[in-house]
């Protein structure tokens, strides 16, 4: 039984707003969300999702196991095999990767490495691009985060083709640069002698870390936008310094960046550039450690004891300073550009006692 009079004994007080939802409003909202997702699919993927997993097996001639592995390695596992979830582009991509596997005789480990590298990299790249668009819309229109994300949904599909072409172009440039470096480094060497021995890690590199000093304390009171700007400023500066000095960024790790260089002098120039103070109110104190050693390069990363040593030495450095290990210091000591000062020996867990050496630019009297 309902009444046209206001009930003052049950329900909210008379001066509280009462939200009346139209019948079926939640269902309409879900339909609208589903429609938006379907539209974005068509615009970004180039067509509707019209194939099931069995359709892919039949259309490609590949095994169900291989196709499921492919999607899992991409980071997009098949959760509903009987749903029409795949596109014409998916069908073409699977046929192509199947032909590559056969032509090159790729075993399962190689298949996983090739495909997983694509999934890992493009997952991060897609997120990076969308977040960049969200930040731009927030700055330009003064919107809150949710509104900016909704607005970004309309812009991202329009940029997809351009960004895809830029991605392929950048990848080819990077591949050409990498193969060129390898040709120069190993072109005249043969077999184990090129790597320095069977049991040694294959690549001689300067490897180092740049670490923001007191990151937690400096960012404790920042909002999400301020934190994003702070991290972006550090990363942008670090990447610019590293690449301009001739090094390469391996990865960023929260408040630190890992870099490599092909010779010890380039490593020194990268390290000193990273530690150098910047003028202005937005100064971000950085400490740096690097060593010359051997590394294993896999999965877009570098591994080995010398990577761990560089990390530990960085932890010992003071703000705006660079530390190296004694063997690296000896290599740099023949250059008049640098001043090297041995520090007090320190016990480092897992490495024993080490004597870090401070690296500075030599005083020229200018």
TITOR-347554 format. One record per residue (C-alpha): residue number from 1; z, y, x; residue in three letters. Coordinates in steps of 0.1 Angstrom, whole numbers. Layout:
% residues N
PT  num      Z      Y      X  residuo
PT  NUM      Z      Y      X      Ala
...
//
This chain:
% residues 366
PT  num      Z      Y      X  residuo
PT    1      0      0      0      Unk
PT    2     -9     35     14      Unk
PT    3      3     69      4      Unk
PT    4    -13    103      4      Unk
PT    5     21    118     14      Unk
PT    6     33    121     50      Unk
PT    7     59     95     60      Unk
PT    8     86    113     80      Unk
PT    9    108     83     86      Unk
PT   10     82     61    105      Unk
PT   11     55     70    130      Unk
PT   12     53    101    152      Unk
PT   13     68    135    144      Unk
PT   14     47    157    123      Unk
PT   15     39    181    152      Unk
PT   16     26    153    174      Unk
PT   17    -12    148    175      Unk
PT   18    -24    117    157      Unk
PT   19    -56    101    171      Unk
PT   20    -78     87    144      Unk
PT   21   -104     63    157      Unk
PT   22   -135     57    137      Unk
PT   23   -141     21    127      Unk
PT   24   -161      3    154      Unk
PT   25   -158     31    179      Unk
PT   26   -146      7    207      Unk
PT   27   -175    -16    200      Unk
PT   28   -199     13    201      Unk
PT   29   -185     24    234      Unk
PT   30   -189    -11    249      Unk
PT   31   -225    -12    236      Unk
PT   32   -232     22    252      Unk
PT   33   -217     10    285      Unk
PT   34   -238    -22    283      Unk
PT   35   -270     -1    276      Unk
PT   36   -263     21    305      Unk
PT   37   -258     -8    328      Unk
PT   38   -291    -24    316      Unk
PT   39   -310      9    321      Unk
PT   40   -296     12    356      Unk
PT   41   -306    -24    364      Unk
PT   42   -342    -17    353      Unk
PT   43   -345     15    372      Unk
PT   44   -329      3    404      Unk
PT   45   -341    -33    405      Unk
PT   46   -376    -26    392      Unk
PT   47   -374    -47    361      Unk
PT   48   -351    -66    337      Unk
PT   49   -330    -96    345      Unk
PT   50   -350   -124    330      Unk
PT   51   -345   -156    350      Unk
PT   52   -316   -182    351      Unk
PT   53   -306   -201    382      Unk
PT   54   -326   -232    370      Unk
PT   55   -356   -209    366      Unk
PT   56   -353   -198    402      Unk
PT   57   -351   -234    414      Unk
PT   58   -383   -242    395      Unk
PT   59   -401   -211    404      Unk
PT   60   -394   -212    442      Unk
PT   61   -392   -249    449      Unk
PT   62   -360   -243    468      Unk
PT   63   -329   -263    462      Unk
PT   64   -301   -251    440      Unk
PT   65   -277   -254    469      Unk
PT   66   -298   -231    491      Unk
PT   67   -302   -205    463      Unk
PT   68   -265   -205    456      Unk
PT   69   -258   -201    493      Unk
PT   70   -282   -172    495      Unk
PT   71   -264   -153    468      Unk
PT   72   -230   -161    481      Unk
PT   73   -240   -150    516      Unk
PT   74   -253   -117    502      Unk
PT   75   -218   -113    486      Unk
PT   76   -231   -117    451      Unk
PT   77   -222   -153    441      Unk
PT   78   -237   -169    411      Unk
PT   79   -210   -171    385      Unk
PT   80   -230   -179    353      Unk
PT   81   -260   -201    363      Unk
PT   82   -273   -203    327      Unk
PT   83   -274   -165    322      Unk
PT   84   -307   -147    326      Unk
PT   85   -294   -127    356      Unk
PT   86   -323   -126    381      Unk
PT   87   -354   -105    384      Unk
PT   88   -390   -109    395      Unk
PT   89   -379    -93    428      Unk
PT   90   -353   -119    432      Unk
PT   91   -379   -146    428      Unk
PT   92   -402   -130    454      Unk
PT   93   -373   -125    479      Unk
PT   94   -362   -161    476      Unk
PT   95   -398   -174    482      Unk
PT   96   -401   -152    512      Unk
PT   97   -368   -162    528      Unk
PT   98   -376   -198    521      Unk
PT   99   -409   -194    540      Unk
PT  100   -390   -177    569      Unk
PT  101   -365   -206    571      Unk
PT  102   -394   -231    573      Unk
PT  103   -415   -212    597      Unk
PT  104   -387   -205    622      Unk
PT  105   -368   -238    616      Unk
PT  106   -336   -219    609      Unk
PT  107   -305   -241    607      Unk
PT  108   -277   -233    582      Unk
PT  109   -258   -213    607      Unk
PT  110   -288   -191    614      Unk
PT  111   -296   -188    577      Unk
PT  112   -260   -177    570      Unk
PT  113   -260   -151    598      Unk
PT  114   -293   -135    589      Unk
PT  115   -285   -133    551      Unk
PT  116   -248   -124    554      Unk
PT  117   -256    -96    578      Unk
PT  118   -279    -81    552      Unk
PT  119   -253    -85    525      Unk
PT  120   -225    -70    545      Unk
PT  121   -245    -40    557      Unk
PT  122   -262    -31    525      Unk
PT  123   -229    -35    505      Unk
PT  124   -213     -9    527      Unk
PT  125   -244     13    527      Unk
PT  126   -248     13    489      Unk
PT  127   -211     23    486      Unk
PT  128   -215     50    512      Unk
PT  129   -245     65    495      Unk
PT  130   -230     65    460      Unk
PT  131   -197     80    473      Unk
PT  132   -217    107    491      Unk
PT  133   -235    116    459      Unk
PT  134   -201    117    440      Unk
PT  135   -187    140    466      Unk
PT  136   -217    163    464      Unk
PT  137   -215    165    426      Unk
PT  138   -178    172    428      Unk
PT  139   -184    201    453      Unk
PT  140   -214    215    435      Unk
PT  141   -201    213    399      Unk
PT  142   -164    213    403      Unk
PT  143   -160    181    384      Unk
PT  144   -131    156    385      Unk
PT  145   -137    122    401      Unk
PT  146   -145    103    369      Unk
PT  147   -169    129    356      Unk
PT  148   -187    131    390      Unk
PT  149   -191     93    391      Unk
PT  150   -206     93    356      Unk
PT  151   -230    121    367      Unk
PT  152   -239    102    398      Unk
PT  153   -251     73    377      Unk
PT  154   -280     95    365      Unk
PT  155   -290    106    400      Unk
PT  156   -287     75    421      Unk
PT  157   -317     56    404      Unk
PT  158   -339     85    411      Unk
PT  159   -331     84    448      Unk
PT  160   -333     46    452      Unk
PT  161   -369     43    463      Unk
PT  162   -366     71    488      Unk
PT  163   -334     57    503      Unk
PT  164   -349     22    504      Unk
PT  165   -379     35    525      Unk
PT  166   -355     55    547      Unk
PT  167   -335     23    552      Unk
PT  168   -364      3    564      Unk
PT  169   -376     32    587      Unk
PT  170   -342     36    603      Unk
PT  171   -338     -2    607      Unk
PT  172   -372     -4    625      Unk
PT  173   -362     25    648      Unk
PT  174   -329      8    656      Unk
PT  175   -346    -25    662      Unk
PT  176   -371     -9    686      Unk
PT  177   -343      9    705      Unk
PT  178   -324    -24    708      Unk
PT  179   -353    -45    720      Unk
PT  180   -363    -18    744      Unk
PT  181   -328    -17    760      Unk
PT  182   -327    -55    762      Unk
PT  183   -362    -56    778      Unk
PT  184   -351    -30    804      Unk
PT  185   -318    -48    811      Unk
PT  186   -330    -84    813      Unk
PT  187   -367    -81    818      Unk
PT  188   -365    -91    855      Unk
PT  189   -338   -117    853      Unk
PT  190   -338   -154    845      Unk
PT  191   -314   -178    830      Unk
PT  192   -276   -179    837      Unk
PT  193   -281   -156    867      Unk
PT  194   -290   -128    842      Unk
PT  195   -257   -132    824      Unk
PT  196   -236   -135    855      Unk
PT  197   -227   -172    852      Unk
PT  198   -225   -199    826      Unk
PT  199   -188   -192    817      Unk
PT  200   -189   -154    816      Unk
PT  201   -196   -133    786      Unk
PT  202   -232   -122    786      Unk
PT  203   -233    -84    784      Unk
PT  204   -219    -60    809      Unk
PT  205   -208    -29    790      Unk
PT  206   -185      1    790      Unk
PT  207   -163     -5    759      Unk
PT  208   -138     19    746      Unk
PT  209   -118     32    716      Unk
PT  210   -111     67    704      Unk
PT  211    -80     70    682      Unk
PT  212    -67     98    661      Unk
PT  213    -32    108    673      Unk
PT  214     -4    105    645      Unk
PT  215    -30     97    618      Unk
PT  216     -4     87    592      Unk
PT  217     17    118    597      Unk
PT  218    -13    141    597      Unk
PT  219    -27    127    565      Unk
PT  220      5    120    545      Unk
PT  221      2    151    523      Unk
PT  222    -35    151    517      Unk
PT  223    -52    145    484      Unk
PT  224    -82    121    481      Unk
PT  225   -108    149    487      Unk
PT  226    -89    163    517      Unk
PT  227    -84    129    532      Unk
PT  228   -121    121    528      Unk
PT  229   -131    153    545      Unk
PT  230   -106    147    573      Unk
PT  231   -119    112    580      Unk
PT  232   -155    123    577      Unk
PT  233   -150    152    601      Unk
PT  234   -135    128    627      Unk
PT  235   -162    102    623      Unk
PT  236   -190    128    623      Unk
PT  237   -177    144    655      Unk
PT  238   -172    111    672      Unk
PT  239   -207     98    663      Unk
PT  240   -223    130    675      Unk
PT  241   -204    129    709      Unk
PT  242   -211     92    715      Unk
PT  243   -248     93    707      Unk
PT  244   -254    126    725      Unk
PT  245   -238    112    757      Unk
PT  246   -259     81    755      Unk
PT  247   -234     56    740      Unk
PT  248   -235     37    707      Unk
PT  249   -210     34    679      Unk
PT  250   -200     -2    672      Unk
PT  251   -178      5    642      Unk
PT  252   -151     27    628      Unk
PT  253   -117     11    622      Unk
PT  254    -96     34    599      Unk
PT  255    -85     61    623      Unk
PT  256   -104     48    653      Unk
PT  257   -139     43    665      Unk
PT  258   -152     16    689      Unk
PT  259   -180     25    712      Unk
PT  260   -201      9    740      Unk
PT  261   -224     22    767      Unk
PT  262   -248      5    791      Unk
PT  263   -233     18    823      Unk
PT  264   -199     30    835      Unk
PT  265   -209     66    840      Unk
PT  266   -222     69    805      Unk
PT  267   -189     54    793      Unk
PT  268   -170     80    812      Unk
PT  269   -190    108    797      Unk
PT  270   -186     94    762      Unk
PT  271   -148     91    767      Unk
PT  272   -143    126    781      Unk
PT  273   -164    141    753      Unk
PT  274   -144    123    726      Unk
PT  275   -110    135    741      Unk
PT  276   -121    171    747      Unk
PT  277   -104    195    723      Unk
PT  278   -125    213    697      Unk
PT  279   -121    250    690      Unk
PT  280   -110    261    656      Unk
PT  281    -83    254    630      Unk
PT  282    -96    219    622      Unk
PT  283    -86    204    655      Unk
PT  284    -81    166    654      Unk
PT  285    -63    153    686      Unk
PT  286    -78    121    699      Unk
PT  287    -68     98    727      Unk
PT  288    -93     75    744      Unk
PT  289    -93     43    765      Unk
PT  290   -123     25    780      Unk
PT  291   -131     -2    806      Unk
PT  292   -161    -16    822      Unk
PT  293   -164    -53    816      Unk
PT  294   -182    -81    798      Unk
PT  295   -185    -86    760      Unk
PT  296   -200   -110    735      Unk
PT  297   -221    -92    709      Unk
PT  298   -221   -110    675      Unk
PT  299   -222    -99    638      Unk
PT  300   -228    -63    647      Unk
PT  301   -195    -63    667      Unk
PT  302   -183    -69    702      Unk
PT  303   -157    -94    713      Unk
PT  304   -139   -104    745      Unk
PT  305   -107    -98    766      Unk
PT  306   -121    -65    778      Unk
PT  307   -124    -52    742      Unk
PT  308    -87    -60    738      Unk
PT  309    -78    -44    771      Unk
PT  310    -96    -12    761      Unk
PT  311    -77    -11    728      Unk
PT  312    -43    -16    745      Unk
PT  313    -51     11    771      Unk
PT  314    -60     35    743      Unk
PT  315    -25     30    728      Unk
PT  316    -10     42    761      Unk
PT  317    -30     74    763      Unk
PT  318    -16    109    755      Unk
PT  319    -34    132    731      Unk
PT  320    -67    146    745      Unk
PT  321    -65    123    775      Unk
PT  322    -86     93    787      Unk
PT  323    -72     62    804      Unk
PT  324    -91     35    822      Unk
PT  325    -81      3    841      Unk
PT  326    -80      1    879      Unk
PT  327   -114    -18    883      Unk
PT  328   -131      8    862      Unk
PT  329   -114     36    881      Unk
PT  330   -127     22    914      Unk
PT  331   -163     22    901      Unk
PT  332   -159     59    891      Unk
PT  333   -141     70    922      Unk
PT  334   -174     74    942      Unk
PT  335   -185    101    918      Unk
PT  336   -176    137    926      Unk
PT  337   -176    145    889      Unk
PT  338   -143    128    881      Unk
PT  339   -107    130    891      Unk
PT  340    -86     98    888      Unk
PT  341    -49     97    887      Unk
PT  342    -29     65    886      Unk
PT  343     -1     64    860      Unk
PT  344     31     45    860      Unk
PT  345     27      7    856      Unk
PT  346     35     -4    820      Unk
PT  347     41    -38    805      Unk
PT  348     17    -46    777      Unk
PT  349     23    -75    753      Unk
PT  350     -2   -102    759      Unk
PT  351    -17    -86    790      Unk
PT  352     13    -83    813      Unk
PT  353     18    -53    836      Unk
PT  354    -11    -29    839      Unk
PT  355    -15      4    858      Unk
PT  356    -36     27    837      Unk
PT  357    -55     55    855      Unk
PT  358    -61     89    839      Unk
PT  359    -97    100    840      Unk
PT  360   -105    138    841      Unk
PT  361   -133    160    851      Unk
PT  362   -130    171    887      Unk
PT  363   -120    207    893      Unk
PT  364   -151    226    906      Unk
PT  365   -135    260    911      Unk
PT  366   -159    276    886      Unk
//
